[in-house]
Amino acid sequence: MNGRDLVRSWWSVGVAGAARGLRTVRAAWRRRGADATGPGPRVRARVPGTVREVEPGPGGGVLRFARSELRILVAVNGAVFWGWDGAGPEPSYALAGACPEPDPRAELEPDTDGGWRVVAERVTVAVSRHGAVEVLTPGGVTLRRDLPPRWWEAEGGGPARWMQRSEVPADARFFGPGGRAEGPRPGNGVSGTGSAAPVTMPVQLVVADAGTHLLFVDNPWDGTLTLREGAEGAGSGHDRAGTSELRMEGGPVRGWVMVGTPARVLLTWASLTGAPALPPAWAFGHHHVREGAGGEDEVRRVVTGHQERGLPLDAVHLGHGHLDGGRAFTVDQDRFPKLPVLADEMRREGIRLVSVVPSAVRAEDRCHEGVFPDLTDARVRYAGLAAQGVVGVWHTAHASVPVGRVDALGLARAAYEGLRAEVPAEEGPLVLSPSVWAGQQRYGGVWCGEGAAGWSGLRASLARVLGLGLCGVPFSGPDVVGVGGEGAELYVRRLQLAAYLPLLRTGAVGRADGGPWEHGAVVLGHTRVALGERRRLLPYFVTLAHLARRTGAPMVRPVWWPAPEERELRDCEDAFLLGDALLVAPVLEPGAVRREVRLPRGRWYDTATGRAYEGPAKVLVDAPLERIPVFARAGAVLPVRGEDGGTELEVWAPAPGRSGGGLVVPGGGDGGEGPEAERYSVTRSGPRVVVRRETEDGVEEPSRPVRVRGLDGPGGQM
């Protein structure tokens, strides 16, 4: 049963019946899992066996084993495909287009001990005679080793459950949303106990001394992932490899591997699954969610409340309360009789309207013909939302019937293509989804919901945004809501973190207006500071979004991103890089007014005090309730919003004798190549800092105002 069949089953039997049916199917799989531990008369286990025949071809070839066959393909972009039992790279919902052409220089050749290998420019793939697949660097260092898969098949036919175990170097660390975890590394939450976690998207980004690689298992079926990070033997030679065990309830055994630096890996991943959609410039501002049952006047009160208190507001999200009976695309005409008029009024205030769309359509809401739209059909798209004044949508999962991964991708595509055809590029489209599948970035971003409660939930929110970015989805963020019992301090710390994440949404639970002023004067003051800094950084966020579209690089990055060989940075879970210029260290513990920050190599400035620190180092800095520590890299050039609303350049002085630079991409709509990037260089000679714009004709004076920082503030080297 694929995602499309599952959606159709909801339609035919209704919500309750579908839920019962889904539980029945899962129970059956659990029974089959128990049978698999000791194969009985109804279930049989299978492994590939030994290699019998080899058929070389462009980029690799096919290896036929006693009971299975394996296809290996090295594409021209350096990505490696592998597929068992005849599985090929297509058809695939993850790929942005056709499978890349094979690398004509790579082909199967005999290896030692009866195995075979494919040698390419960036990677070597070795296959043992029993079907183990090893991925190595061009120098021959192992990055991962996938053991032969094992299938459990019913005697009477049907889908086969399968499992694959893998090994990575002892020093390797796992990143990405392959499993649900409390820390930025999935292995941090799963490896300690070795317990299995549900697979959200079978992607692993693995960082080791030997290099970085990304693994994607192209299979949307349900499954579990167990990760155990390895340990080195401190010179004894008894290293324990890191392991990964993936168990799937059906579907093809196929996937892709990309090798290189983190930037190279994400560029290859984007070329395979598609460049990220470019959100409109307003989408990087402050969004507020209205879930109440109030009508148009209540929306106006919320907007006025922000304006009167000096709080920037760029979008209002209309929740289920504005729909007629909760039905998708059906506006309640009693409470919103003139929604297009309200939208025009808001737009004149610089505010856009975003509408909620339930991800699951209830059986009682189906069309008269009783046919659910095929969400995998590229011709299916939303229509008519722009006429209501809506320039964006956010999908919510149905409480009883979760949408399958492939259909969630189809919903995002239908919304994006429909809005893009109706809404001007500078207005939209904006599409937010609660779930994610490979290729999601082509159509929009992910809202991470309210997240888990408490301080652990705050840490988990950061983990998910980091993981999504490393798997090709640069635009995401958690909701900042006022949940009763959590207290003002946690609300402020949530907001301060979200102010430096790509998506910033606030809201409330059980409050009339839901504005931050309802938390008291102290919270309101801290909110004004956080939202003001977010607005100041809007040009920088827009630039990072353009770079993400062109290179696949995440906007929010782990601190190890520019130097994955630094082991201590690989274990840093409480800070992140925003682009390559800023290091953000959120406060993740209650009562903290100071915190320790690990700085990468180079000079870093505390943006609040101007004090310079030399990395690599651990520094203890102030973190009062009104702000979190933020550091700027020496030599960085940041586009920021000036007091007049225009873009100016904030330049952080390089260390003496050093240089720096940065890019600025002016705001522009989605599609095409976008505006040309402005490239700036920075040099320092003594107390003098010189900023130049680099063009094809040479260098020239910047056409934007320049403000140099880091020269007048307190100095000092640590």
C-alpha positions in Angstrom: 0.0 0.0 0.0 1.5 3.3 -1.0 0.6 6.8 0.2 -2.0 7.3 -2.6 -3.8 4.1 -1.8 -3.8 5.0 1.9 -5.5 8.4 1.2 -8.1 6.7 -1.0 -8.8 4.2 1.8 -9.6 7.2 4.2 -12.1 8.4 1.6 -13.9 5.1 1.2 -14.2 4.0 4.8 -14.2 7.4 6.7 -12.0 8.5 9.5 -12.9 6.0 12.1 -12.7 3.1 9.7 -9.3 4.2 8.4 -7.9 4.6 11.8 -9.0 1.1 12.7 -7.7 -0.3 9.5 -4.3 1.4 10.0 -4.1 -0.1 13.5 -4.9 -3.5 12.1 -2.2 -3.3 9.4 0.4 -2.2 12.0 -0.6 -5.0 14.3 -0.2 -7.4 11.5 3.3 -6.1 10.8 4.2 -6.5 14.5 3.0 -10.1 14.4 5.1 -10.7 11.3 8.1 -9.1 13.0 7.7 -11.5 15.8 7.5 -14.4 13.4 10.6 -13.2 11.7 12.7 -13.9 14.8 12.1 -17.6 14.2 10.8 -18.1 10.6 7.8 -20.3 10.7 5.7 -21.8 7.9 4.2 -18.5 6.8 7.3 -16.3 6.7 10.6 -16.9 5.1 13.9 -14.9 5.4 16.1 -14.1 2.4 19.6 -12.7 1.9 21.2 -12.0 -1.5 23.7 -15.0 -1.4 26.9 -14.9 -3.4 27.5 -13.0 -6.6 26.9 -15.1 -9.7 27.0 -12.7 -12.7 28.0 -9.1 -13.4 26.7 -6.8 -16.1 28.9 -3.7 -16.4 27.2 -0.5 -17.7 27.6 3.2 -17.8 28.4 4.5 -14.4 28.4 1.1 -12.8 26.3 -1.9 -13.6 24.2 -4.8 -12.2 25.5 -7.5 -10.0 23.3 -10.7 -9.8 23.5 -12.7 -6.7 22.0 -16.1 -5.9 18.7 -14.7 -4.7 18.8 -11.0 -5.6 20.4 -8.4 -7.7 22.1 -5.1 -7.1 22.3 -2.1 -9.3 25.1 0.5 -8.8 25.1 3.9 -10.6 27.5 6.7 -10.1 26.0 9.9 -11.6 27.8 12.8 -13.3 27.1 14.9 -10.2 29.0 12.4 -8.0 25.9 10.9 -6.3 25.9 7.1 -6.0 22.6 5.2 -6.4 22.1 1.6 -5.2 19.0 -0.5 -5.6 18.2 -4.2 -4.8 15.8 -6.6 -6.4 15.5 -4.6 -9.6 14.8 -1.2 -7.9 15.9 1.7 -10.0 16.2 5.4 -9.3 12.9 6.1 -11.1 10.0 6.6 -10.6 10.7 8.7 -7.5 8.8 11.5 -5.9 12.0 12.7 -4.3 13.9 13.5 -7.5 13.3 16.9 -8.9 13.5 15.6 -12.5 14.9 12.6 -14.3 17.7 10.6 -12.8 21.1 12.3 -13.5 23.1 10.9 -16.4 25.7 8.2 -15.4 29.3 9.1 -15.2 30.8 7.6 -18.4 34.2 7.3 -16.8 33.0 5.0 -14.0 32.4 1.3 -14.5 32.4 -2.0 -12.7 35.8 -3.7 -12.4 37.0 -6.8 -10.4 38.1 -6.2 -6.8 39.8 -8.5 -4.3 38.2 -11.6 -2.8 35.6 -12.0 -5.6 34.1 -8.6 -5.1 33.6 -5.7 -7.5 34.1 -2.0 -7.4 33.4 1.3 -9.2 36.0 4.0 -9.1 34.9 7.6 -9.7 36.5 11.0 -9.2 34.9 11.7 -5.8 34.1 8.3 -4.5 34.9 4.6 -4.7 32.1 2.0 -4.2 33.2 -1.6 -3.4 30.7 -4.5 -3.4 31.8 -7.8 -1.7 30.9 -11.2 -3.1 28.1 -11.5 -0.5 26.6 -8.1 -1.2 28.1 -5.7 1.4 28.4 -2.2 -0.1 31.3 -0.1 1.0 31.6 3.7 0.2 35.2 5.0 0.3 37.0 8.2 -0.3 39.1 8.5 -3.4 42.1 7.7 -1.1 40.5 4.5 0.0 39.3 5.4 3.5 36.0 3.8 4.4 33.0 6.2 5.0 30.3 3.6 5.5 29.7 -0.1 5.0 26.2 -1.4 4.3 25.8 -5.0 5.1 23.7 -7.2 2.8 20.0 -6.5 3.3 17.7 -9.2 4.7 14.1 -9.6 3.6 11.1 -11.4 5.4 8.6 -12.5 2.8 5.1 -14.1 3.2 4.8 -17.4 1.5 1.7 -16.2 -0.2 3.3 -13.1 -1.6 2.8 -9.4 -0.8 5.1 -6.7 0.5 8.3 -7.9 2.2 9.7 -6.3 5.3 13.4 -5.7 5.2 16.3 -4.6 7.3 19.7 -3.3 6.6 22.6 -2.7 9.1 25.4 -0.3 8.4 28.7 0.7 10.0 30.5 4.0 10.0 33.9 5.0 11.5 34.2 5.1 15.3 34.7 8.9 15.3 31.6 9.6 13.1 28.6 11.5 14.3 25.0 11.2 12.9 23.0 14.3 11.9 19.6 14.8 10.3 15.9 13.9 10.8 16.2 10.2 10.3 14.7 9.6 13.7 13.0 11.6 16.4 15.5 12.7 19.1 15.9 15.3 21.9 19.3 16.4 20.7 20.6 17.9 17.4 22.2 14.5 16.6 19.7 11.7 16.2 22.3 9.4 17.6 22.4 11.5 20.8 18.8 10.5 21.6 18.9 7.0 20.3 22.4 5.6 20.6 22.6 5.6 24.3 20.0 2.9 24.7 20.0 1.6 21.2 16.2 1.9 21.0 14.5 2.2 17.7 12.9 5.6 16.7 10.2 6.1 14.0 11.6 7.2 10.7 10.5 10.7 9.7 12.6 10.8 6.6 15.4 8.2 6.0 18.2 10.7 5.7 21.6 10.5 7.5 24.3 13.1 7.3 27.4 11.5 8.7 30.5 13.5 9.7 33.8 11.8 10.4 37.5 12.6 10.2 37.7 10.9 6.8 34.9 13.1 5.3 31.2 13.8 5.2 28.5 11.8 3.4 24.7 11.9 3.1 22.6 8.7 2.8 19.0 8.9 1.6 16.9 5.7 1.5 14.2 6.4 -1.1 11.3 4.6 0.6 8.3 6.4 2.1 7.0 3.3 4.0 6.9 3.2 7.8 10.0 2.0 9.6 12.3 2.4 12.5 15.9 3.5 12.8 18.4 2.6 15.5 21.6 4.6 15.7 24.6 3.9 17.9 27.5 6.2 17.7 30.9 4.5 17.9 33.8 4.9 20.3 37.5 5.0 19.8 39.8 2.7 21.7 42.2 5.4 22.9 45.1 3.9 20.9 44.3 0.3 21.9 43.1 -0.6 18.5 39.8 -1.7 19.8 37.6 0.9 18.2 33.8 0.3 18.2 32.2 1.4 14.9 29.1 3.4 14.8 26.1 1.5 13.6 22.8 2.1 11.9 19.9 -0.3 11.7 17.0 0.5 9.4 13.9 -1.7 9.5 11.2 -1.0 6.9 7.7 -2.5 6.6 7.9 -2.7 2.9 8.8 -0.8 -0.2 11.9 -0.8 -2.4 15.5 -1.2 -1.0 17.2 1.7 -2.8 19.0 4.8 -2.0 21.6 7.5 -2.7 24.9 8.4 -1.2 26.7 11.7 -1.6 30.3 12.3 -0.5 32.5 15.4 0.0 32.6 18.5 2.2 29.3 19.5 3.9 28.8 22.3 1.3 29.5 19.8 -1.6 27.2 17.2 -0.2 24.3 19.7 0.2 24.9 21.1 -3.3 24.7 17.6 -4.7 21.6 16.8 -2.7 19.9 20.0 -4.0 20.8 19.1 -7.6 19.2 15.7 -7.1 16.0 16.6 -5.2 15.6 20.3 -6.3 16.6 23.8 -5.3 14.8 25.2 -2.3 11.8 27.5 -3.1 12.6 31.1 -2.4 10.1 32.5 0.2 8.9 36.1 -0.4 10.8 38.7 1.6 7.9 39.3 4.0 8.0 35.7 5.0 11.2 36.4 7.0 9.4 38.8 9.2 7.2 38.2 12.2 4.1 36.0 11.7 1.3 35.8 14.3 -1.2 32.9 14.4 -4.8 33.5 15.1 -6.5 30.2 16.2 -9.6 31.8 17.8 -13.1 31.8 16.6 -13.3 35.6 16.3 -13.9 37.3 13.0 -12.5 40.1 10.9 -12.7 42.7 13.8 -10.6 40.4 16.0 -7.9 40.3 13.3 -7.9 44.1 13.2 -7.6 44.2 17.0 -4.5 41.9 16.9 -2.9 44.0 14.3 -3.6 47.3 16.1 -2.3 45.8 19.3 1.1 45.1 17.7 1.2 48.5 16.1 0.3 50.5 19.2 3.1 48.7 21.2 5.8 49.1 18.6 5.9 45.4 17.7 6.8 44.6 14.0 4.2 42.4 12.3 4.4 41.1 8.7 1.8 38.3 8.5 -1.3 37.0 10.2 -2.1 33.3 10.0 -5.8 32.5 10.0 -6.4 29.2 11.8 -9.2 26.7 11.7 -11.5 29.3 13.3 -11.9 31.2 10.0 -13.1 28.1 8.1 -16.7 27.0 7.9 -17.0 24.0 10.1 -13.3 23.4 9.7 -13.7 22.5 6.0 -10.6 23.2 3.9 -11.0 26.2 1.4 -14.4 27.1 2.8 -14.4 30.5 4.6 -17.0 31.2 7.3 -19.0 33.9 5.7 -20.6 35.0 9.0 -17.3 35.9 10.6 -15.3 36.8 7.4 -17.9 38.2 5.0 -15.3 40.4 3.2 -12.0 38.5 3.5 -10.6 40.0 0.2 -11.4 43.5 1.5 -9.7 42.7 4.8 -6.7 41.3 2.9 -6.3 44.5 0.9 -6.6 46.6 4.1 -3.9 44.5 5.7 -1.6 44.7 2.7 -1.7 48.5 2.8 -0.4 48.1 6.4 2.4 45.8 5.1 0.8 42.7 6.5 -0.1 39.5 4.5 -2.8 36.9 5.2 -2.0 33.2 5.4 -4.7 30.6 5.5 -4.7 27.2 7.3 -5.5 24.2 5.1 -6.1 20.9 6.9 -3.8 18.2 5.4 -6.5 15.6 5.6 -10.0 15.9 4.0 -12.7 14.3 6.0 -15.0 11.7 4.4 -18.0 13.9 5.0 -16.4 16.8 3.1 -15.6 14.8 -0.1 -16.9 16.0 -3.4 -20.1 14.7 -4.9 -18.4 12.2 -7.1 -16.7 10.7 -4.0 -13.2 10.8 -5.6 -10.3 12.1 -3.6 -7.8 14.0 -5.8 -4.7 12.1 -6.7 -2.1 14.2 -4.9 0.7 12.5 -6.9 -0.6 14.0 -10.1 1.4 17.1 -11.0 -1.7 18.6 -12.5 -3.5 18.8 -9.2 -3.2 22.3 -7.6 -5.0 24.7 -5.4 -7.1 27.4 -7.1 -8.9 30.5 -6.0 -7.0 31.3 -2.8 -5.6 34.5 -4.3 -9.1 35.8 -5.0 -9.8 35.6 -1.2 -6.7 37.7 -0.6 -4.5 34.8 0.7 -0.9 34.7 -0.3 0.2 31.7 1.7 -1.0 28.5 3.3 0.1 26.4 6.2 -1.0 22.8 6.3 -2.0 21.1 9.5 -2.1 17.4 10.1 -5.5 15.9 10.9 -5.7 14.6 14.5 -7.1 11.2 13.5 -5.7 10.6 10.0 -2.1 11.6 9.3 -1.3 12.2 5.7 1.3 9.9 4.1 4.7 11.3 3.4 4.3 11.3 -0.4 0.8 12.8 -0.3 2.1 15.5 2.1 4.6 16.3 -0.6 1.8 16.4 -3.2 -0.2 18.8 -1.0 2.8 21.1 -0.8 3.3 21.0 -4.5 -0.4 21.6 -5.3 -0.4 24.6 -3.0 2.8 26.1 -4.3 2.0 25.7 -8.0 -1.5 27.0 -7.5 -0.4 30.1 -5.5 2.5 30.8 -7.8 0.1 31.0 -10.8 -2.2 33.5 -9.0 0.0 35.6 -6.6 2.6 38.1 -7.7 6.2 36.9 -7.0 6.8 39.7 -4.5 3.7 38.7 -2.5 4.1 35.0 -2.4 3.8 32.1 -2.5 4.5 30.8 1.0 3.7 27.2 1.8 4.4 25.6 5.2 3.9 22.0 6.0 4.1 20.0 9.3 5.7 16.9 7.8 8.5 16.5 5.4 9.7 14.2 2.6 12.7 14.5 0.3 12.0 17.3 -2.2 9.8 19.3 0.2 12.1 22.2 -0.2 11.0 22.6 -3.8 7.6 23.9 -2.6 8.2 25.7 0.7 9.2 25.2 4.3 8.3 23.4 7.4 6.7 24.7 10.6 7.7 22.6 13.5 4.6 23.2 15.6 4.7 24.2 19.3 7.2 21.4 20.0 7.5 19.6 23.3 6.8 21.5 26.5 9.5 22.7 28.9 13.1 23.5 28.4 13.8 20.1 26.7 11.3 21.2 24.1 13.2 24.3 23.5 16.4 22.3 22.8 14.5 19.9 20.6 13.1 22.8 18.5 16.7 23.9 17.7 17.6 20.3 16.9 14.9 19.9 14.4 15.6 23.2 12.5 19.3 22.2 12.3 18.4 18.7 11.1 16.0 19.9 8.5 18.6 22.3 7.1 21.2 19.6 6.8 18.7 17.6 4.8 17.9 20.3 2.3 15.0 22.2 3.9 16.4 25.6 4.8 13.2 27.4 5.8 11.7 26.2 9.0 11.0 27.2 12.6 9.0 26.4 15.7 5.9 28.2 17.0 6.4 30.5 20.0 3.3 30.2 22.1 2.3 31.1 25.6 1.5 27.8 27.2 0.1 28.0 30.7 2.5 26.9 33.4 5.7 27.4 31.5 6.4 30.9 32.8 7.6 34.2 31.3 11.3 33.2 31.2 10.8 30.2 28.9 8.5 32.3 26.6 11.2 34.9 26.3 14.0 32.4 25.6 11.8 30.6 23.0 11.2 34.0 21.3 14.9 34.9 21.4 15.9 31.6 19.7 13.1 31.9 17.1 14.3 35.5 16.2 17.4 34.0 14.7 15.7 31.1 12.9 14.3 31.3 9.3 10.6 31.1 10.3 9.3 33.2 13.2 5.7 32.5 14.3 4.1 33.6 17.5 0.7 32.7 18.9 -1.1 31.8 22.1 -3.2 29.1 23.6 -6.5 30.0 25.3 -6.1 33.8 25.2 -8.4 36.4 23.6 -5.9 38.3 21.5 -2.8 36.2 22.0 -0.4 39.1 21.8 2.9 39.0 23.8 1.7 41.9 25.9 -0.6 39.5 27.7 2.5 38.0 29.4 3.2 41.3 31.2 5.3 44.4 30.8 8.6 42.7 31.3 7.9 40.1 28.5 6.6 42.9 26.3 9.9 44.8 26.6 12.0 41.8 25.8 9.7 40.9 22.9 10.2 44.4 21.4 14.0 44.0 21.5 13.9 40.5 19.9 11.5 41.5 17.2 13.4 44.7 16.5 16.7 42.8 16.0 14.9 40.3 13.7 13.6 43.2 11.6 17.1 44.7 11.5 18.5 41.4 10.1 15.8 40.9 7.4 18.2 41.7 4.5 20.7 39.2 5.8 17.9 36.5 6.0 16.9 37.3 2.4 20.5 37.0 1.3 20.9 33.6 3.0 17.6 32.4 1.4 19.0 33.3 -2.1 22.2 31.5 -1.4 20.3 28.5 -0.1 18.4 28.4 -3.4 21.6 28.6 -5.4 23.8 26.3 -3.4 21.6 24.1 -1.1 23.5 25.4 1.9 21.3 25.7 5.0 20.6 29.1 6.5 21.0 27.6 10.1 24.2 25.5 10.3 26.0 23.5 13.0 29.1 25.2 14.3 31.2 22.5 12.7 29.9 23.4 9.2 33.1 25.2 7.9 35.4 22.8 9.8 33.9 19.3 10.2 37.4 18.0 11.0 37.2 19.8 14.4 35.9 17.0 16.6 35.0 19.2 19.6 32.8 21.3 17.3 31.0 18.1 16.1 29.7 17.6 19.7 28.5 21.2 20.1 24.7 21.0 20.5 23.8 24.3 22.1 24.8 26.9 19.5 24.6 27.4 15.7 25.8 29.5 12.8 23.4 31.8 11.0 25.0 31.8 7.6 28.8 32.2 7.9 28.8 35.5 9.7 26.9 35.0 13.0 27.2 32.5 15.8 24.1 32.3 18.0 24.2 30.8 21.5 20.6 30.5 22.8 19.9 30.1 26.5 18.5 26.5 26.9 18.4 26.2 30.7 16.2 28.0 33.3 17.7 30.7 35.5 20.8 31.1 33.4 22.2 34.7 33.2 25.7 33.6 31.9 26.6 30.7 29.6 29.7 29.0 28.1 30.1 29.3 24.4 32.5 27.3 22.2 34.0 29.5 19.5 35.4 28.1 16.3 38.8 29.1 15.0 39.3 32.8 14.2 38.3 36.1 15.8 34.8 36.6 17.0 33.1 39.7 18.4 30.4 39.8 21.0 27.8 41.9 19.1 26.4 43.3 22.4 29.7 44.5 23.9 32.0 44.6 20.9 34.6 42.5 22.8 36.9 40.4 20.6 37.7 36.8 21.4 40.1 34.5 19.7 39.0 30.9 18.8 39.2 28.1 19.1 38.2 28.6 22.7 35.5 28.3 25.3 34.3 31.6 26.7 32.0 32.6 29.5 29.7 35.5 28.5 26.7 37.3 30.0 23.3 36.1 28.9 20.8 38.3 30.8 17.1 37.8 30.2 16.9 40.6 27.8 19.2 39.0 25.2 21.1 35.9 24.2 24.8 35.8 23.2 25.5 36.5 19.5 28.9 36.7 17.9 30.0 38.1 14.6 32.9 36.7 12.6 35.8 39.1 12.1 35.8 40.3 8.5 32.1 39.6 8.0 29.9 41.9 5.9 26.2 41.7 6.9 23.4 43.4 5.0 21.1 45.0 7.7 18.1 47.3 7.7 19.0 50.8 8.5 16.9 53.4 10.4 15.5 54.7 7.1 14.3 51.3 6.0 17.1 50.9 3.4 19.8 48.3 3.4 23.2 49.2 4.8 26.4 47.2 5.3 27.5 46.2 8.8 31.2 45.3 8.6 33.0 43.6 11.5 36.7 44.6 11.4 39.1 41.9 10.4 42.0 41.1 12.7 45.1 43.2 12.0 46.7 42.1 8.7 43.7 40.0 7.8 40.9 40.4 5.3 37.3 39.3 4.9 34.2 39.9 2.8 30.6 38.9 2.2 27.7 38.7 -0.2 24.5 40.7 -0.5 21.6 39.5 -2.6 18.8 42.1 -2.9 15.2 40.8 -2.3 13.4 39.4 -5.3 10.7 37.0 -6.3 10.9 33.3 -6.7 11.8 31.8 -10.0 14.7 32.2 -12.4 18.2 33.1 -11.2 17.1 36.0 -9.1 19.0 39.2 -8.6 22.7 39.3 -9.0 24.8 38.9 -5.8 26.9 41.9 -4.7 30.3 40.8 -3.6 32.3 42.9 -1.0 35.8 42.6 0.2 37.2 44.0 3.5 40.9 44.7 4.3 42.5 46.1 7.4 45.7 48.1 7.7 46.3 49.3 11.2 43.2 51.1 12.4 41.9 51.6 8.9 39.3 49.2 7.4 38.6 49.5 3.7 35.4 48.1 2.1 35.2 47.6 -1.7 32.6 46.2 -4.0 34.0 43.7 -6.5 32.6 43.8 -10.0 33.5 42.3 -13.4 35.2 45.6 -14.2 37.3 45.7 -11.0 36.6 47.2 -7.6 34.5 50.3 -6.7 33.2 52.1 -3.7 30.1 50.6 -2.1 26.9 52.2 -3.1 25.3 51.3 0.2 26.0 53.0 3.6 28.8 51.2 5.6 29.1 50.9 9.3 32.3 49.4 10.7 32.1 47.7 14.1 34.8 46.1 16.2 37.2 49.0 16.2 35.8 51.1 19.0 34.5 48.5 21.4 36.4 46.8 24.2 39.3 44.7 22.9 41.2 41.9 24.5 42.3 38.5 23.3 41.4 35.4 25.1 
